[in-house]
Amino acid sequence: MLFIYFVFILTLSPTTYSKKFKENEKPNWAKKDLRDFSDADMERLLEQWEEDEEPLEPDELPEHLRVPPQIDLSKLNTANPEDLLKSSKKGRTLMTFVSVDGNPTREEAETITKLWQSGLWNNHIQAERYMVDDDRAIFLFKDGSQAWEAKDFLIQQERCKGVTIENKEYAGTFGQNAQKEEL
């Protein structure tokens, strides 16, 4: 019974063990006033802060620190460079530029690109949309491999002038340039 009582007391009075420097044992950079810290001092403080933390899960890491997915070249059609690009952008953020045909106002272009964005979302292609000009928008894909599926959808839209992915221009099917090529 005495043992249970002792454990109960220990759980109610938690003790913490932390590395606390005594005033005369602190490094010189730690003795400074916080307002006088340099960038190097702040970096040392951050390293000390994160010293005992658990590492982040791979999916929680920032994109530039994530391990890129392995590409199985045996399953790829090497004759089609778009397949290679698509697989290399898997899991990476990718931006595409989409132009609206017919000299629209900014509000009209925003309405049209909103409709396209909701069409993409309905097809389970997640894209964020940002207007950059009166007739031009950026579609941001968290998974870059979805950009080519979105391109196939977008160039089939009536008011789509063109889509640019990785500095390659894809003309819209109904755009003015496409009609001139047919003639």
LINTANOR-V716010 format. One line per field, one symbol per residue. psi: psi as a letter, one per 30 degrees, with the letter a starting at -180 (. if undefined). A space follows every 10 residues. Layout:
psi->???
This chain:
psi->eeeeeeeeee ffikkkjljk kleffkleff flkefgklee eeeeeeeeeg eglkllleff lleffkkkkk kjfffkjffj feeeeeffgk glkkkkkkkk lghlleeeee eefeeeeeee efghjkkkkk kflfgklkkk kejfffeeee eeeeffkegj elkkkhgkkj kkegleeeee ee.
